[in-house]
């Protein structure tokens, strides 16, 4: 748990608290975090389970500090060590936050959404964030869905939005602020995350695996940073992409190494935007069979933590 920081005289009504962003996979939780913070912290793709670890993002205003926690998507279809670790991390987060945002897609409420709701502690009334309303055509279809959700007593409030397009999250932040405790800030006004550059670099590389490879392959891959060297405005990063068999290794490398080069180029550009400096990135691909069902390997990699 972070300790409050000394910021000198402050608003006696200053509020600070932690907000968990939860939901089934691929509903836009990471996109919401990134847009709230105004910076890319959590990786995104159209594939489920892109997020594997909790990511914190901070939004500080004159009278409030929001500490958002993006969580992996709840899933109950697979039971390997990786998915068990991800689900455990969500449960841990829910037991130590002030507000819960349950994110769903507009016009969609299915058994997976209900499964997530059932795992929110009894007595906790989440804010229901209905995302992707920009995709609803015709717009008139949205009103009955909003009305039905608003009649559900389990939800403290219902907030419709488009996480990838809205510039004004005032309504959502206002609802959250009213539920946060009066408390001093936990982080500095200029801080946006407590994730290290090293961790975020691995995530940005993994994002390109999700974006550039086939539908199934990314789930059998992960990234390990071997060396992360800082030289002024330059970062030298040496990383290994782990796969589970030789066929997957060949796919990641691609013909004459073209796919690996493409992954590296895009990841390097993202890391350069993050650090606002230059990056030298070198990637290798290695086979490590069964890594996703190896508890010790997952702890070393930080997945689900």
BAFI-3210 file (N, C-alpha, C; in Angstrom, 3 decimals, decimal comma, padded with zeros to 6 digits):
// residues 305
n [1|2|3|4|5|6|7|8|9|10|11|12|13|14|15|16|17|18|19|20|21|22|23|24|25|26|27|28|29|30|31|32|33|34|35|36|37|38|39|40|41|42|43|44|45|46|47|48|49|50|51|52|53|54|55|56|57|58|59|60|61|62|63|64|65|66|67|68|69|70|71|72|73|74|75|76|77|78|79|80|81|82|83|84|85|86|87|88|89|90|91|92|93|94|95|96|97|98|99|100|101|102|103|104|105|106|107|108|109|110|111|112|113|114|115|116|117|118|119|120|121|122|123|124|125|126|127|128|129|130|131|132|133|134|135|136|137|138|139|140|141|142|143|144|145|146|147|148|149|150|151|152|153|154|155|156|157|158|159|160|161|162|163|164|165|166|167|168|169|170|171|172|173|174|175|176|177|178|179|180|181|182|183|184|185|186|187|188|189|190|191|192|193|194|195|196|197|198|199|200|201|202|203|204|205|206|207|208|209|210|211|212|213|214|215|216|217|218|219|220|221|222|223|224|225|226|227|228|229|230|231|232|233|234|235|236|237|238|239|240|241|242|243|244|245|246|247|248|249|250|251|252|253|254|255|256|257|258|259|260|261|262|263|264|265|266|267|268|269|270|271|272|273|274|275|276|277|278|279|280|281|282|283|284|285|286|287|288|289|290|291|292|293|294|295|296|297|298|299|300|301|302|303|304|305]
n.u [000,843|000,598|002,055|000,667|001,710|003,676|002,472|002,401|000,349|-003,089|-006,230|-008,851|-010,889|-009,844|-009,734|-008,877|-008,397|-008,653|-009,514|-010,951|-010,908|-012,899|-014,081|-015,348|-013,180|-011,947|-013,670|-012,901|-011,475|-008,715|-008,354|-010,014|-008,621|-006,224|-007,161|-008,303|-006,043|-004,564|-002,407|-000,595|-000,576|-001,547|-001,663|-003,361|-005,578|-007,605|-007,973|-008,958|-007,775|-005,490|-004,465|-002,556|-001,575|-002,003|-002,329|-001,511|-002,856|-002,681|-004,706|-004,614|-006,173|-006,960|-008,469|-008,607|-007,314|-007,237|-006,710|-006,390|-006,893|-006,192|-007,339|-006,774|-008,952|-011,711|-012,021|-013,461|-013,020|-010,642|-008,077|-005,352|-002,166|-001,535|-004,034|-005,350|-003,757|-004,235|-006,986|-006,893|-005,508|-007,374|-009,404|-007,948|-007,448|-010,063|-010,726|-009,462|-010,028|-011,629|-013,669|-015,502|-015,414|-017,455|-017,128|-018,881|-020,037|-022,010|-025,413|-024,945|-025,199|-024,174|-023,697|-021,046|-020,579|-022,330|-021,084|-018,754|-019,869|-020,921|-018,652|-017,811|-017,423|-020,013|-022,244|-020,780|-021,423|-021,049|-020,050|-021,625|-020,191|-021,007|-019,700|-018,501|-020,630|-020,738|-020,847|-023,416|-026,099|-029,303|-029,121|-031,276|-031,693|-030,232|-031,406|-033,525|-031,886|-030,191|-032,118|-033,045|-030,696|-030,367|-032,383|-031,494|-030,802|-028,309|-026,357|-024,588|-024,601|-025,128|-023,149|-022,888|-020,564|-017,911|-015,009|-012,780|-013,123|-014,313|-013,661|-014,317|-014,566|-015,954|-018,450|-018,174|-015,871|-016,833|-018,838|-017,226|-015,517|-017,254|-017,498|-015,098|-012,781|-012,051|-008,823|-005,218|-003,101|-001,657|000,348|002,746|001,981|002,756|003,076|002,075|001,909|002,932|004,315|007,307|009,676|010,924|009,109|006,913|008,067|008,338|005,634|004,789|006,134|004,922|002,352|002,562|002,937|000,375|-001,008|000,097|000,344|-001,188|-004,567|-004,522|-001,864|-000,666|-001,425|000,227|002,626|005,093|006,975|010,274|012,425|015,780|017,996|018,120|019,203|020,135|021,226|021,672|019,602|019,014|017,855|018,907|017,678|017,343|015,608|013,676|011,462|009,259|008,131|006,119|006,760|008,696|007,443|005,884|007,916|009,042|006,937|006,802|009,281|009,168|009,351|012,622|013,112|011,373|008,884|009,585|011,221|009,334|007,708|009,580|010,184|007,751|007,251|009,507|009,044|006,779|007,846|009,717|008,034|006,931|009,128|010,118|012,485|015,383|015,577|017,275|016,553|016,725|015,714|015,139|014,021|012,867|012,302|010,250|008,777|005,526|005,438|003,231|001,835|003,346|003,948|006,186|007,606|005,733|005,653|008,207|007,960|006,000|003,298|-000,163|000,101]
n.v [-001,186|002,195|005,042|008,154|011,230|014,101|017,109|019,673|022,561|021,851|021,378|021,036|019,355|017,557|014,646|011,207|008,066|004,558|002,994|000,295|-001,121|-003,268|-006,188|-008,381|-009,973|-007,793|-005,541|-002,940|-001,899|-001,264|000,690|002,653|003,318|004,372|006,645|008,124|008,762|010,030|009,110|006,425|003,562|001,030|-001,879|-002,571|-004,500|-006,159|-008,638|-010,982|-011,099|-009,558|-007,807|-008,765|-008,249|-006,215|-002,740|000,474|003,756|007,282|010,089|013,392|016,105|019,511|019,079|016,364|013,023|010,406|007,001|004,723|001,282|-000,903|-004,047|-007,545|-009,186|-010,851|-014,329|-017,534|-019,838|-021,169|-022,937|-022,840|-022,075|-019,398|-018,128|-018,623|-017,131|-014,542|-014,204|-014,388|-012,059|-010,110|-010,559|-009,975|-007,252|-006,190|-006,420|-004,354|-001,690|001,523|002,196|000,541|000,061|-001,392|-002,506|-002,763|-003,727|-001,682|-002,502|-005,129|-007,716|-010,466|-013,927|-013,944|-011,306|-011,269|-013,174|-011,838|-009,719|-011,201|-011,778|-009,525|-008,144|-008,766|-006,231|-004,208|-001,709|-001,398|001,121|001,150|001,101|001,760|000,993|001,896|003,180|004,612|002,855|001,983|001,642|002,074|005,044|005,160|002,671|002,528|003,760|002,116|000,075|001,435|002,270|-000,150|-001,118|000,884|000,322|-001,760|-002,641|-003,242|-001,643|001,365|003,619|004,465|004,890|005,940|005,819|006,424|005,009|005,186|007,513|009,692|012,918|014,171|013,219|014,014|013,462|010,781|010,969|012,696|011,158|009,172|010,657|011,562|009,347|008,746|008,657|011,348|012,282|012,557|012,936|010,044|009,920|011,831|014,979|015,041|012,425|009,563|006,833|003,859|001,906|000,521|001,704|-000,466|-002,590|-001,585|-001,474|-004,205|-004,837|-003,272|-004,496|-006,995|-006,268|-005,807|-008,390|-009,402|-007,794|-008,289|-010,984|-014,281|-015,346|-017,228|-017,568|-015,393|-015,951|-017,925|-016,762|-014,664|-011,975|-011,293|-009,115|-008,899|-007,207|-003,791|-000,825|002,429|005,298|008,330|010,057|007,816|004,459|001,186|-001,830|-005,216|-008,000|-011,023|-013,006|-015,382|-018,537|-021,534|-023,708|-024,965|-024,442|-022,194|-020,398|-020,063|-018,754|-016,308|-015,201|-015,102|-014,925|-014,706|-013,225|-011,065|-010,647|-010,514|-008,281|-006,326|-006,385|-005,506|-002,912|-001,481|-001,718|-000,422|002,225|002,866|002,722|004,761|006,973|006,846|007,309|009,596|009,739|008,179|004,769|001,717|-001,392|-004,828|-008,006|-011,417|-014,768|-017,453|-020,895|-022,059|-024,466|-024,906|-022,624|-021,041|-022,506|-022,710|-021,942|-020,774|-019,631|-017,741|-015,965|-014,876|-013,553|-011,761|-011,903|-011,591|-010,443]
n.w [000,000|-000,892|000,706|001,904|000,354|001,197|000,420|001,224|002,214|001,671|000,005|002,281|001,693|-000,015|-002,000|-002,334|-003,818|-004,718|-007,753|-009,245|-012,458|-014,038|-015,853|-018,436|-020,908|-023,486|-023,552|-023,502|-021,341|-020,976|-022,941|-021,897|-019,495|-020,609|-021,976|-019,926|-018,395|-020,289|-021,650|-023,152|-021,364|-020,776|-022,711|-025,821|-027,881|-030,377|-029,424|-026,921|-023,482|-023,671|-021,736|-019,000|-016,496|-013,550|-014,032|-013,022|-013,211|-012,870|-012,182|-011,497|-010,013|-008,929|-006,577|-006,134|-006,363|-008,560|-008,510|-010,721|-011,504|-013,895|-014,835|-015,681|-018,073|-016,742|-016,968|-017,500|-018,882|-019,301|-017,557|-016,996|-015,404|-015,924|-016,471|-014,065|-012,340|-013,332|-012,774|-009,976|-009,372|-009,955|-008,055|-005,733|-006,150|-006,073|-003,425|-002,190|-002,868|-003,440|-005,179|-007,743|-011,182|-013,437|-016,572|-019,579|-022,888|-025,030|-025,421|-024,875|-022,634|-021,158|-020,119|-019,309|-018,466|-016,280|-014,743|-014,014|-012,496|-010,375|-008,951|-007,766|-004,577|-002,165|-001,257|-002,361|-004,608|-007,855|-010,284|-013,323|-016,368|-019,530|-022,437|-025,750|-027,054|-029,341|-031,380|-031,642|-033,705|-035,037|-032,940|-031,245|-030,196|-027,934|-025,706|-024,443|-023,445|-021,660|-019,837|-018,785|-017,565|-015,668|-013,904|-012,426|-009,192|-008,170|-009,265|-008,669|-010,246|-013,707|-016,477|-019,678|-022,388|-024,817|-024,800|-026,467|-027,882|-026,550|-025,274|-023,018|-019,855|-017,709|-016,411|-015,565|-013,906|-011,967|-010,737|-009,636|-007,924|-005,897|-004,376|-003,266|-000,495|001,831|001,739|001,656|-001,300|-002,906|-004,715|-006,639|-008,237|-010,900|-011,609|-013,477|-013,434|-011,628|-012,801|-014,096|-016,596|-017,780|-017,405|-018,900|-021,427|-022,068|-022,182|-024,380|-026,457|-026,359|-027,038|-029,798|-030,684|-030,292|-032,070|-034,594|-035,134|-035,669|-034,743|-032,588|-031,757|-030,119|-027,435|-026,650|-026,306|-024,731|-023,182|-022,169|-020,545|-020,978|-020,670|-019,675|-020,393|-019,498|-021,060|-020,798|-022,885|-024,260|-024,599|-024,258|-025,120|-024,563|-025,407|-024,959|-026,748|-025,715|-026,771|-027,223|-028,824|-031,672|-034,132|-033,573|-033,052|-035,590|-036,863|-035,489|-036,130|-038,933|-042,593|-043,654|-041,393|-041,364|-040,015|-037,293|-037,388|-038,032|-035,750|-033,856|-034,811|-034,600|-031,836|-030,805|-031,659|-030,134|-027,538|-027,671|-027,857|-025,327|-023,552|-024,576|-026,020|-027,570|-028,723|-028,717|-029,783|-029,413|-030,373|-029,509|-030,185|-028,334|-027,434|-024,897|-023,559|-022,171|-020,533|-019,829|-018,006|-015,804|-012,624|-011,326|-013,451|-014,302|-012,140|-012,315|-014,721|-014,176|-014,803|-014,262|-011,809]
ca.u [000,000|001,376|001,862|000,378|002,891|003,562|002,390|002,213|-001,050|-003,946|-007,664|-009,302|-011,836|-009,147|-010,091|-007,963|-008,774|-008,312|-010,670|-010,692|-011,618|-013,069|-015,023|-014,896|-012,168|-012,204|-014,754|-012,337|-010,959|-007,404|-008,563|-010,562|-007,527|-005,299|-007,770|-008,451|-004,723|-004,031|-001,137|-000,661|000,054|-002,035|-001,676|-004,690|-005,751|-008,967|-007,976|-009,127|-006,647|-004,297|-003,946|-002,272|-001,150|-002,610|-001,608|-002,070|-002,741|-003,091|-005,239|-004,608|-006,800|-006,715|-009,159|-008,791|-006,406|-007,820|-005,723|-007,090|-006,208|-006,686|-007,162|-007,034|-010,346|-012,155|-012,399|-013,715|-013,022|-009,366|-007,652|-003,909|-001,629|-001,611|-005,386|-005,640|-003,062|-004,924|-008,226|-006,555|-005,105|-008,594|-010,039|-007,124|-007,677|-011,415|-010,808|-008,626|-010,281|-012,728|-014,728|-015,366|-016,057|-017,733|-017,226|-019,524|-020,287|-023,377|-026,409|-024,530|-025,051|-024,283|-023,341|-019,704|-020,739|-022,947|-020,060|-017,897|-020,644|-021,066|-017,388|-017,622|-017,856|-021,368|-022,266|-020,127|-022,275|-020,164|-020,541|-021,689|-019,730|-021,452|-018,717|-018,689|-021,967|-020,619|-021,084|-024,836|-026,849|-029,522|-028,862|-032,493|-031,631|-029,475|-032,215|-034,123|-030,830|-029,799|-033,216|-033,040|-029,536|-030,595|-033,342|-030,823|-030,401|-026,923|-025,459|-024,688|-024,902|-024,881|-022,477|-022,589|-019,492|-017,073|-013,687|-011,778|-013,429|-014,720|-012,640|-014,824|-014,983|-016,375|-019,532|-017,627|-014,978|-017,656|-019,464|-016,191|-015,029|-018,211|-017,415|-013,749|-012,625|-011,207|-007,494|-004,165|-002,688|-000,688|001,409|003,046|001,062|003,232|003,171|000,919|001,889|004,060|004,965|008,639|009,912|011,283|007,860|006,114|008,718|007,929|004,223|004,649|006,571|003,881|001,213|002,758|002,677|-001,079|-001,528|000,682|000,349|-002,489|-005,533|-004,211|-000,452|-000,244|-001,661|001,339|003,854|005,283|008,210|011,160|013,487|017,058|018,791|017,517|020,297|019,855|022,399|021,139|018,301|018,965|017,623|019,289|016,800|017,543|014,438|013,426|010,076|009,142|007,041|006,042|007,310|009,493|006,561|005,538|009,122|009,159|005,897|007,186|010,422|008,700|010,252|013,825|013,100|010,595|007,853|010,252|011,660|008,149|007,353|010,564|010,076|006,561|007,437|010,502|008,405|005,915|008,693|010,304|007,008|006,780|010,255|010,477|013,902|015,743|015,614|017,877|015,836|017,137|014,809|015,386|012,878|013,298|011,255|010,153|007,527|004,731|005,643|001,960|001,292|004,443|003,756|007,437|007,910|004,805|006,086|009,378|007,520|005,103|001,948|-001,226|000,462]
ca.v [000,000|003,414|005,984|009,510|012,067|015,437|018,110|020,982|022,910|021,282|021,507|020,134|018,395|016,776|013,234|010,304|006,675|003,595|002,605|-000,888|-001,215|-004,705|-006,588|-009,526|-009,559|-007,086|-004,560|-001,606|-001,422|-000,645|001,926|003,625|003,794|005,207|007,931|008,873|009,249|010,863|008,535|004,985|002,762|-000,344|-002,258|-002,905|-005,149|-006,668|-010,018|-011,106|-011,422|-008,771|-007,384|-009,905|-007,774|-004,964|-001,526|001,651|005,049|008,321|011,355|014,312|017,410|020,338|018,635|014,911|012,159|009,118|005,950|003,688|-000,003|-001,720|-005,456|-008,483|-009,551|-012,085|-015,415|-018,797|-020,926|-021,867|-023,108|-022,988|-021,246|-018,001|-017,618|-018,638|-015,988|-013,319|-014,110|-014,098|-010,657|-009,302|-010,722|-009,228|-005,830|-005,831|-006,382|-003,281|-000,461|002,348|002,227|-000,448|000,330|-002,583|-002,052|-003,677|-003,150|-001,232|-003,460|-006,503|-008,218|-011,913|-014,707|-013,551|-010,081|-011,653|-013,902|-010,818|-009,040|-012,096|-011,852|-008,279|-008,426|-008,417|-004,938|-003,215|-001,345|-000,822|002,009|000,428|001,909|001,165|001,486|001,723|003,618|005,170|001,781|001,640|002,200|003,491|005,451|004,968|001,373|002,639|004,233|001,020|-000,658|002,262|002,254|-001,457|-001,170|001,814|-000,260|-002,809|-002,026|-003,537|-000,613|002,667|004,576|003,966|005,940|005,563|006,587|005,765|005,188|005,515|008,730|010,800|013,798|014,682|012,164|014,728|012,780|009,598|011,372|013,278|010,052|008,497|011,535|011,629|008,100|008,581|009,215|012,517|011,753|013,208|012,170|008,965|010,061|013,195|015,558|014,778|010,990|008,967|005,399|003,351|000,868|000,911|001,714|-001,840|-003,346|-001,073|-001,876|-005,591|-004,817|-002,723|-005,548|-008,028|-005,724|-006,021|-009,815|-009,530|-007,065|-008,678|-012,432|-014,919|-015,276|-018,073|-017,563|-014,506|-016,495|-018,830|-015,972|-013,618|-011,223|-011,150|-008,131|-009,430|-006,056|-002,477|000,086|003,847|006,105|009,655|010,036|006,577|003,203|-000,036|-002,869|-006,545|-008,735|-012,345|-013,448|-016,806|-019,287|-022,867|-024,756|-024,473|-023,896|-020,828|-019,582|-019,745|-017,783|-015,018|-014,677|-014,802|-015,185|-013,869|-012,362|-009,855|-010,439|-010,074|-006,904|-005,472|-006,319|-004,665|-001,516|-000,853|-001,628|000,626|003,521|003,095|002,969|006,096|007,953|006,785|007,906|010,825|009,623|007,176|003,389|000,620|-002,585|-006,076|-009,082|-012,819|-015,664|-018,720|-021,857|-022,488|-025,211|-024,932|-021,470|-020,471|-023,333|-022,839|-020,888|-020,079|-018,802|-016,624|-014,983|-014,186|-012,703|-010,734|-011,999|-011,840|-009,934]
ca.w [000,000|-000,966|001,791|001,428|000,200|001,777|-000,645|001,817|002,432|000,647|000,148|003,349|001,125|-001,041|-001,980|-003,033|-003,641|-005,759|-008,556|-010,069|-013,739|-014,248|-016,893|-019,222|-021,876|-024,746|-023,482|-023,597|-020,048|-021,145|-023,698|-020,946|-018,645|-021,382|-022,295|-018,682|-018,001|-021,360|-022,085|-023,317|-020,322|-020,861|-024,117|-026,330|-029,178|-030,478|-028,942|-025,474|-022,603|-023,975|-020,439|-018,132|-015,185|-013,123|-014,406|-012,358|-013,866|-011,936|-012,680|-010,359|-010,208|-007,738|-005,366|-006,094|-007,106|-008,910|-008,740|-011,473|-011,652|-015,007|-014,485|-016,774|-018,254|-016,105|-017,879|-016,792|-019,856|-019,288|-016,162|-016,806|-014,333|-016,319|-016,274|-012,628|-011,748|-013,723|-012,013|-008,582|-009,252|-009,971|-006,746|-004,785|-006,384|-005,659|-001,962|-001,657|-003,621|-002,945|-006,188|-008,811|-012,467|-014,228|-017,959|-020,521|-024,201|-025,254|-025,915|-024,606|-021,264|-021,307|-018,936|-018,876|-017,687|-015,012|-014,006|-013,423|-011,456|-009,229|-008,224|-007,022|-003,203|-001,752|-000,575|-003,221|-005,742|-008,876|-011,328|-014,593|-017,497|-020,787|-023,396|-027,198|-027,473|-030,683|-032,349|-031,651|-034,833|-034,761|-031,558|-030,446|-029,542|-026,696|-024,581|-023,657|-022,751|-020,524|-018,862|-018,125|-016,668|-014,573|-012,963|-011,664|-007,921|-007,810|-009,785|-008,011|-011,308|-015,057|-017,251|-021,065|-023,011|-025,817|-024,201|-027,460|-028,622|-025,693|-024,729|-021,755|-018,938|-016,508|-015,709|-014,911|-012,824|-010,903|-010,009|-008,852|-006,864|-004,792|-003,616|-002,732|000,850|002,037|002,035|000,870|-002,484|-002,729|-005,712|-007,032|-009,208|-012,252|-011,848|-014,152|-013,191|-010,850|-013,603|-014,553|-018,047|-018,160|-017,511|-020,014|-022,677|-022,335|-022,565|-025,727|-027,388|-026,371|-027,775|-031,225|-030,941|-030,395|-033,224|-035,874|-035,339|-035,854|-033,656|-031,437|-031,367|-029,033|-026,106|-026,347|-026,324|-023,736|-023,405|-021,022|-020,756|-020,509|-020,235|-019,913|-020,077|-019,707|-021,399|-021,076|-023,559|-025,042|-023,904|-024,966|-024,584|-025,125|-024,935|-025,521|-026,928|-025,422|-027,388|-026,626|-029,696|-032,803|-035,169|-033,164|-033,219|-037,019|-037,209|-034,919|-036,892|-040,283|-043,714|-043,623|-040,211|-041,602|-039,005|-036,066|-037,629|-037,964|-034,330|-033,194|-035,254|-034,016|-030,382|-030,557|-031,835|-028,970|-026,366|-027,855|-027,482|-023,875|-022,829|-025,282|-026,331|-028,560|-028,236|-029,479|-029,343|-030,046|-029,979|-029,811|-029,965|-027,753|-027,088|-023,502|-023,519|-020,945|-019,660|-019,366|-016,936|-014,856|-011,635|-011,065|-014,618|-014,332|-011,144|-012,867|-015,822|-013,644|-015,329|-013,306|-010,495]
c.u [000,879|001,046|001,532|001,657|002,614|003,591|002,221|000,734|-001,926|-005,403|-008,158|-010,319|-011,187|-009,483|-009,086|-008,408|-008,449|-009,573|-010,295|-011,542|-011,698|-014,084|-014,505|-013,871|-012,741|-013,404|-014,234|-011,798|-009,634|-007,493|-009,104|-009,465|-006,628|-005,885|-008,014|-007,129|-004,149|-002,705|-001,297|000,134|-000,287|-002,198|-003,067|-004,571|-007,183|-009,083|-008,144|-007,816|-005,357|-003,640|-003,765|-001,911|-001,882|-001,718|-002,292|-001,843|-003,333|-003,606|-005,354|-005,185|-006,624|-007,346|-009,293|-007,650|-007,083|-006,686|-006,461|-006,240|-006,884|-006,363|-007,320|-008,534|-010,648|-012,443|-012,516|-013,701|-011,734|-008,844|-006,155|-003,426|-001,720|-002,998|-005,802|-004,992|-003,765|-006,209|-007,957|-006,205|-006,325|-009,280|-009,280|-007,375|-009,033|-011,556|-010,047|-008,790|-011,475|-013,930|-014,441|-016,109|-016,230|-018,006|-017,871|-019,649|-021,753|-024,209|-026,026|-024,433|-025,250|-023,805|-021,948|-019,750|-021,328|-021,931|-019,113|-018,618|-020,742|-019,788|-017,010|-018,181|-019,275|-021,332|-021,589|-021,026|-021,388|-020,857|-020,506|-021,307|-020,110|-020,616|-019,173|-020,086|-021,934|-020,912|-022,559|-025,540|-028,146|-029,392|-030,064|-032,497|-030,977|-030,365|-032,878|-033,078|-030,367|-030,855|-033,228|-031,878|-029,741|-031,553|-032,728|-030,288|-028,947|-025,971|-025,691|-025,047|-024,564|-024,322|-022,192|-021,481|-018,827|-015,629|-012,645|-011,991|-013,781|-013,515|-013,040|-015,337|-015,495|-017,448|-019,042|-016,760|-015,761|-018,324|-018,443|-015,775|-015,952|-018,144|-016,024|-013,642|-011,822|-009,850|-006,469|-003,764|-001,640|000,513|001,595|002,145|001,471|003,333|001,908|000,830|003,040|004,738|006,310|008,699|010,190|010,033|007,048|006,742|008,330|006,478|004,051|005,121|005,480|002,636|001,362|002,622|001,181|-001,602|-001,076|000,670|-001,071|-003,337|-005,109|-002,799|-000,117|-000,420|-000,549|002,669|003,896|006,655|008,982|012,255|014,777|017,962|018,042|018,522|019,913|021,158|021,919|019,748|018,100|018,682|018,075|018,531|017,066|016,453|014,298|011,924|010,043|007,934|007,112|006,523|008,003|008,629|006,167|006,734|009,270|008,139|006,274|008,319|010,003|009,753|011,400|013,827|012,223|009,553|008,466|010,727|010,493|007,698|008,289|010,436|008,899|006,701|008,423|009,880|007,505|006,742|009,331|009,294|006,831|007,875|010,675|011,981|014,133|015,863|016,356|017,260|016,309|016,300|015,349|014,099|013,403|012,094|011,360|008,801|006,851|004,882|004,331|001,301|002,346|004,376|005,035|007,792|007,008|005,194|007,284|008,973|006,574|003,676|000,958|-000,951|-000,059]
c.v [001,235|004,315|007,357|010,327|013,442|016,460|019,523|021,271|022,389|021,551|020,541|019,106|017,557|015,305|012,417|008,875|005,848|003,088|001,418|-000,834|-002,696|-004,962|-007,816|-009,052|-008,738|-006,144|-003,124|-001,046|-000,678|000,657|003,012|004,182|004,758|006,586|008,767|009,520|010,203|010,381|007,025|004,290|001,293|-000,728|-002,720|-003,690|-005,656|-008,083|-010,054|-011,434|-010,701|-008,306|-008,600|-009,491|-006,484|-003,784|-000,351|002,897|006,119|009,546|012,278|015,657|018,218|019,805|017,121|014,214|010,804|008,128|004,788|002,427|-000,772|-003,181|-006,336|-008,761|-010,854|-013,129|-016,711|-019,995|-021,752|-021,916|-023,326|-021,977|-019,755|-017,427|-017,644|-017,435|-014,676|-013,143|-013,809|-012,625|-009,742|-009,364|-009,920|-007,731|-005,399|-005,717|-005,215|-001,994|000,274|002,342|001,158|000,045|-001,000|-002,141|-003,144|-002,968|-002,767|-002,318|-004,913|-006,746|-009,725|-012,621|-014,363|-012,265|-010,395|-012,368|-012,925|-010,123|-009,889|-012,182|-010,533|-008,486|-007,954|-007,117|-003,838|-002,962|-000,677|000,239|001,216|001,375|001,179|001,774|001,229|002,131|004,219|004,128|001,406|002,380|001,403|003,800|005,200|003,627|001,458|002,961|003,102|000,239|000,119|002,228|000,943|-001,572|-000,277|001,289|-001,370|-002,217|-002,269|-002,421|000,720|003,761|003,923|005,107|005,434|006,431|005,782|006,010|005,631|006,841|009,918|011,605|014,277|013,535|012,772|014,008|011,569|009,994|011,980|012,190|009,346|009,359|011,538|010,401|007,836|009,205|010,512|012,014|012,492|012,350|011,118|009,125|011,530|013,681|015,250|013,290|010,480|007,454|005,038|002,188|001,377|000,959|000,294|-002,684|-002,902|-001,429|-003,304|-005,658|-004,310|-003,720|-006,609|-007,552|-005,978|-007,486|-010,037|-008,899|-007,656|-010,181|-012,982|-014,911|-016,056|-017,873|-016,627|-015,082|-017,455|-018,094|-015,020|-013,004|-011,090|-010,150|-008,676|-008,318|-004,769|-001,441|001,523|004,597|007,491|009,554|008,778|005,391|002,068|-001,194|-004,176|-007,439|-010,068|-012,590|-014,952|-017,398|-020,721|-023,988|-024,125|-023,886|-022,452|-019,899|-019,148|-018,688|-016,392|-014,389|-014,280|-015,077|-014,183|-012,864|-011,140|-009,595|-009,933|-008,628|-005,938|-005,295|-005,356|-003,201|-000,814|-000,696|-000,519|002,012|003,864|003,433|004,353|007,181|007,995|007,558|009,253|010,858|008,541|005,792|002,512|-000,654|-003,795|-007,214|-010,446|-013,594|-016,997|-019,584|-022,207|-023,166|-025,147|-023,736|-020,952|-021,300|-023,599|-021,668|-020,088|-019,142|-017,569|-015,555|-014,182|-013,189|-011,601|-010,817|-012,316|-011,281|-008,510]
c.w [000,000|000,215|001,212|001,335|000,774|000,655|-000,091|002,026|001,304|000,975|001,232|002,865|000,023|-000,877|-002,782|-002,778|-004,865|-006,427|-009,428|-011,331|-014,083|-015,351|-017,600|-020,260|-023,034|-024,716|-023,502|-022,299|-020,210|-021,934|-022,791|-020,054|-019,407|-021,657|-021,044|-018,280|-019,043|-021,882|-022,203|-022,222|-020,487|-022,326|-024,530|-027,631|-029,227|-029,919|-027,424|-024,776|-022,999|-022,670|-019,540|-016,714|-014,847|-013,501|-013,700|-013,199|-012,963|-012,676|-011,478|-010,774|-008,925|-006,452|-005,246|-006,835|-007,294|-009,172|-009,402|-011,571|-012,774|-014,694|-015,720|-016,896|-017,527|-017,175|-017,091|-017,727|-019,829|-017,857|-016,026|-015,769|-014,660|-016,035|-014,803|-011,950|-012,088|-012,922|-010,541|-008,399|-009,231|-008,617|-005,695|-004,915|-005,841|-004,151|-001,352|-002,447|-003,021|-003,881|-007,226|-010,041|-013,180|-015,651|-018,804|-021,866|-024,340|-025,927|-025,640|-023,106|-021,362|-020,042|-018,423|-018,044|-016,312|-014,122|-013,313|-012,267|-010,200|-008,395|-007,554|-005,620|-002,909|-000,959|-001,364|-004,426|-006,801|-009,707|-012,631|-015,719|-018,777|-021,906|-024,837|-027,663|-028,870|-031,760|-032,470|-032,780|-035,004|-033,272|-030,647|-029,721|-028,163|-025,497|-023,792|-022,867|-021,513|-019,430|-018,081|-017,145|-015,456|-013,525|-012,115|-010,354|-007,544|-008,244|-009,077|-009,005|-012,638|-015,885|-018,658|-021,628|-024,121|-025,417|-025,219|-028,154|-027,738|-025,234|-023,334|-020,894|-017,633|-015,715|-014,943|-013,716|-011,660|-010,063|-009,114|-007,672|-005,658|-003,894|-003,032|-001,344|000,833|002,517|001,191|-000,318|-002,135|-003,653|-006,071|-008,152|-010,639|-012,578|-012,533|-013,937|-012,260|-011,576|-014,111|-016,074|-018,542|-018,361|-018,720|-021,356|-023,049|-022,794|-024,005|-026,785|-027,501|-027,123|-029,273|-031,606|-031,124|-031,680|-034,559|-036,145|-035,427|-034,600|-032,416|-030,897|-030,205|-027,633|-025,690|-026,339|-025,139|-023,961|-022,094|-021,370|-020,153|-019,968|-020,577|-019,444|-020,430|-019,940|-021,797|-021,669|-024,405|-024,128|-024,814|-024,323|-025,334|-024,546|-025,662|-025,594|-026,704|-026,126|-026,868|-027,537|-030,901|-033,916|-034,842|-033,335|-034,672|-037,432|-036,706|-035,725|-038,303|-041,346|-043,700|-042,461|-040,317|-040,510|-037,703|-036,205|-037,502|-036,514|-033,604|-033,551|-034,591|-032,504|-030,038|-030,660|-030,652|-027,732|-026,467|-027,502|-025,963|-023,161|-023,412|-025,545|-027,361|-027,923|-029,235|-028,924|-030,128|-029,481|-030,384|-029,581|-029,469|-027,410|-025,615|-023,339|-022,163|-020,036|-019,073|-018,272|-015,866|-013,873|-011,398|-012,222|-014,665|-013,312|-011,646|-013,945|-015,356|-014,141|-014,217|-011,926|-010,321]
res [x|x|x|x|x|x|x|x|x|x|x|x|x|x|x|x|x|x|x|x|x|x|x|x|x|x|x|x|x|x|x|x|x|x|x|x|x|x|x|x|x|x|x|x|x|x|x|x|x|x|x|x|x|x|x|x|x|x|x|x|x|x|x|x|x|x|x|x|x|x|x|x|x|x|x|x|x|x|x|x|x|x|x|x|x|x|x|x|x|x|x|x|x|x|x|x|x|x|x|x|x|x|x|x|x|x|x|x|x|x|x|x|x|x|x|x|x|x|x|x|x|x|x|x|x|x|x|x|x|x|x|x|x|x|x|x|x|x|x|x|x|x|x|x|x|x|x|x|x|x|x|x|x|x|x|x|x|x|x|x|x|x|x|x|x|x|x|x|x|x|x|x|x|x|x|x|x|x|x|x|x|x|x|x|x|x|x|x|x|x|x|x|x|x|x|x|x|x|x|x|x|x|x|x|x|x|x|x|x|x|x|x|x|x|x|x|x|x|x|x|x|x|x|x|x|x|x|x|x|x|x|x|x|x|x|x|x|x|x|x|x|x|x|x|x|x|x|x|x|x|x|x|x|x|x|x|x|x|x|x|x|x|x|x|x|x|x|x|x|x|x|x|x|x|x|x|x|x|x|x|x|x|x|x|x|x|x|x|x|x|x|x|x|x|x|x|x|x|x|x|x|x|x|x|x]
***
